[in-house]
Amino acid sequence: MLGGAVVLGLLGAGLFAQEGAPLPSGIDPALAAAIRRFDGAQGNIQRISAHFREVKTLALLKAPVVQSGEFYHTKPDKFLWEYRNPTEKLLMLDATGIIAYYPREKRAEEIKTRFGKRIVKYLGLGSVLEDLTGEYEMSLSKENQIPNTDLLVLKPRGKRIQKRIAEIRIWLDREINQPRAIEYLEADGDSTHLAFDQIAINPEISLSKYEIKLPNDVTVTNSLSGFFGGGSGR
């Protein structure tokens, strides 16, 4: 259940692991247990909802950008982030593409991407962490301030990935086997921290929830520069 900024940062870096990659030999037993516990639980999950709080720290801004809202996911390919504070905006992702909508500005951004189905696989409901072991060096951190979680630290192995990503931290809840928080550290020093609460497993979510109907007076552009550039919709 990765958050929007983190997910599409991974997309931009081209990080799509091979399906079914085995755990490396010699892996820390505690880390292997955490990965298998998480991956083993995903088959029973069809839908997820949660409240999220996102904090972006950008070198170009004096103060962090704090936003919050609701997250929804329905298996296999529906993801929605409803940003509600400090202003409303929507981010919807499925296997065909991505739509970002700013109702107050009467503006939307949309891209169709050939990576859509691969993003869906990468995001959830499968052996996600096990797949990532080939792309990242993983470890369990002892500097964990969130009770009843395992803090996984992922550092990219390849130089191409290292140009974009310095480190990813994932706090896995041991009871519900979902991320309680994710921190994405970019190579240039910028970072995004997402914290999740009110996490519901298999709640009722209508598929109409993922339908973004744009009014006729909305201007649509073929990009996502505003949503992830930190300057629009705030």
N, C-alpha and C positions, 0 to 999 in steps of 0.2 A: 504494500500500500504506500507506494512512494508518492510524495507530494509533487505538484505540478512543476515548480521551478527545477527541482532536482531531476525529475524524470526527463524533461526536455533538455536539460544540461547534458545528461547522459546520451540522449539522442544526438545532440550536436557533436559529441566526442566520438560517435560511431561505436559505442560499446555494446555489442550484441554477442553474447557468449554462445558457444556451441551447446546444443541441447544434450542433456544426459551426461555431462562431463563428470567423471568420478572424482571423489575427494582425493587430494594428493596424499601419497604415502607419507607417514611421519607427521601428520597434522596433529596439533595439540588435541588430546582426547576431549577436553572440556569444550573446545571450539567445535569439534566434530559433532558432539552431542547437541550443542545449541543449533547448529545448522540443520541437522537431521530432525530435531524437534520442530523447528519452524517449517521445513519443507514437508514433513510428514503430516502436518495439520492442514495444509492448504487444500487438500482434496475434499474436505468437508465444508469448505466455504464457497458459497454461491454469491453472496452479496455482503457488502460492508458499507457502513456509514460512520462518520466521525466528525467532531468539531476539530478544527486546526487553527493554530496560531503560527504565522510565518514571520520571521525576522531576517531581513536582508541587511548585511553590512557591506557597504560599497565604498571604495576608496574615494570616489568623486563626491560623496555626500558626508556632511559632518555628523549627522545623526542616522541611526538605523531606520530602515523602512519597516514598520510593523503593520501587518495585515492579518485578518482572521476571517473565518467563514466555515462552510460545511463541505465535506468531501463525501462522494458517493461512488461506489463501484459495483457493477453487476457483471458477473461472469458471462461470456468470456471477454468482451471487448468494449465495455462501456465505463468511462471514467468522467466524473464531473467535479470541478472545484467551483463552488459558489462563494466568491469573495463578497463579504457583507460590510466589513469595516476596514478602513475609514470610508470606503465608497464601494458601490456595487460593481462587480464585473464577473464574468463567467468564463471558464475554460473547460471545453468539452473535447474529449479524445475518444476515438474509436478506431477500428481497424482500417478505416479509409482516410483519416486525416484529423485535423485539429481546428477548432474554432474558438477564438477569443472574442468576447462581446462586451462592449462598454455602453450600457444603456444610457447613462447620463450624457455621453458624448455623441450618441447616435452613430456609433462607429463599430465596425467589426473587422477582425483579421481572420483569414481562413487559408489553410494550405492543405492540399491533398498530397500525401506522402506514400511512397512505395515501402517505407519502413513501418507502416501502420500495424500490420499483423505481427511484426517482430517486436514492436514496442509493447503490444498487448501481452505477448509471451513474457517479455522482460519484466513487466510491471507486477505480476502477481500470480496467484493460483497455479503454481507449478514448482519445479525444483529450482527456484530463482537463486538462492544463495549457493547451492551446490554448483549451478552453472557458472557462477561468477568466480569460482576459485581459480579458473584458468587465466582470468584477466587481472585478478587482484591478489595481492598478498594480504591474507586475513589474519587477524589476531584478536584475542579478547583483552580488553583494557581493564586494569584494576582501578583506574581513576573514574569510577562510575558513581554518580551522585543520584541516580534514579533507582529507588528500591524495587526489588522483584523484577529486575531486568538484567539482560546480558548486553554489554556494550561491545559491539563488533566494530573493529577499525579496518577499513579497506584502503589499501594503497596500490595504485596502478603499477603493473609490471612493465608495460610498454612505454617507450619514450613518446610515442605519438599521443597516447592518452595522458601522459604526465604533463604535456604542454597545456592541457585544459584542467586537469583534476589533480589536486595535491592529496586529498584524503576524503573519504566518506565515513561517517560514523553513524551506526544504526543501533538504537536502543531497543532490543527485542523483549517484549513482555513475556515472561515465562508462563503465565497462566493462559492467555488467549493466543499466544504465538503470532502476534502482530507487532509492527513497530510502534513504539510509544513516542519516539522522536527520531529525526533524521537530520544530520548536519552535513552539508555539502561545502567543502573548502576548495576554492578554485586556486589554480596555480598563481594567479596575480594577486592573491590575498583577499579577494572578495569571498563572502560566505553567505549561505542561506541555512537557517535553522528552522525546522518544522517540528512542532510539538502537537500530539494528538491526544484528545480526551473524549469522553462520551462515546467510546468505540462500541458499535453494535455489530454483532455477527449475524448474518442472515436476516436482517430486518426486511419488512415489506417495502420494496421500492418499485414503483411503476416505471415501465420502460419509457413512458411519456416524459419522465423526469429529464431524460437525456436529449429531448427534442428542443433545440434552440430555434424559435421562430422569430426571424428578424423582421421588424416593421419595414414598410416600403421606403421610409425616409432614412434608413440606415445605410451609410457608406461602407462598402466592403472592399478591403485590399488584400492582396495575395502575399501576406507576410505575417510574422509574429514579432517584429522588432519592438513594438510598443510594449507588449506584455512582459517580455523578459529583459527589456532595456531599462526598466525601473522608472521610466519617465511618463508613462501613460496610465490612465485609469486610476490614478491615485488622488 
